[in-house]
Amino acid sequence: MLQVDNRAGGEEFTRRDLEILTVYSVHAPQIENLYTRLRDLAEQKKAIEAENIRLQFQIRSTAGKPEEIVGVSPAMQAMFRLLERVADLPTTVLIQGETGTGKELVARALHYNSRFREGPFIAQNCAALPETLLDNELFGHRKGAFTGAQEDKRGLFELADGGTLFLDELSELAPSTQVRLLRVLQDGVFRRLGEDKERRAAVRVIGATNKYLDREVESGRFRQDLYYRLSTFLISIPPLRERREDIPVLCSHLIGKISERLGIPCASLTRGALEVLRHHDYPGNVRELENILESMIVYAGARPLGVEHLPAHLRLSVPERPAVPLGADPSRFR
């Protein structure tokens, strides 16, 4: 039904008005369909743009060795957009996520998709070394600075000049190391152990932690000013249990990767096994999923990976209900 209302001074409609309205009423359905189509195209455009961002962060290499971040969930798409936004900026980035979520993989993606990719990417786990050795590793030392220092040593900040220094497990930094790191982040200068000379290095720092640093600040274990400096740009990686829609594509990717590494023909994953994997909570996140799949491939060889090849604790958790349709081609999981 088309209702026409004339509020322009109370004048009557003219024959010209009738002709225009007649033409419009004849074509109104087509016009409505056009608006609907344009709205659908706009939504498709957004989806394509999001997929493009994801693919850009999949296509990268370090010394010719390709690596991938796999994820189609809204949470991962949002993370890809954040990576794109900060990639070319010298801003310090803090990556926060549970153990096994792939924090270093995200840091590498950030480096190799930025203007820093021509420089080195150097990673250091801050929990792997005691305080004195970590200071020496990060900042270097002068010859004779301590017993055994028989020559000058460049630290990681110097070695990473022009590139990226990735510091994992930042929450484990000793108080004295936190002070020295804060100085570098604030002023861009540092000193080798046993040396008075100040040095500079153009380094983009990416930090990572599996703890909430703001809680570490509240408990007095982490400096507040360093936390503010590190968290200039915060990226949180969602745990796998909060993005279960990524599990099928992750399985497909990891099975191919593991099969190539082990030299075992790429096996397929049965729908029953995939259904069990979709319902697991993964306290170890993607790393745990990769370990489970590797165990399955070792047991199954080139045979299809079924429920019988799952670890015992997962076989016992098989739900007693019909499998939920996945809406995906099983041939993808190979």
ABEGO torsion letter per residue (X at the ends): XBBBBBABGGBBBBAAAAAAAAAAAAAAAAAAAAAAAAAAAAAAAAAAAAAAAAAAAABBBBGGBBBBBBEABAAAAAAAAAAAAAAABABBBBBBBBBGAGAAAAAAAAAAABAAAABBBBBBBAAABBAAAAAAAAAEBBBGABBGBABBBBBAAAAABGBBBBBBGAAABBAAAAAAAAAAAAAGBBBBBGBABBBBBBBBBBBBBABBAAAAAAAGABBAAAAAAAAABBBBBBBAAABAAAAAAAAAAAAAAAAAAAGBBBBBBBAAAAAAAAABAGAAEAAAAAAAAAAAAAAAEABBBBAAABBAAAAAABBBBBBBBAGBBAAABX
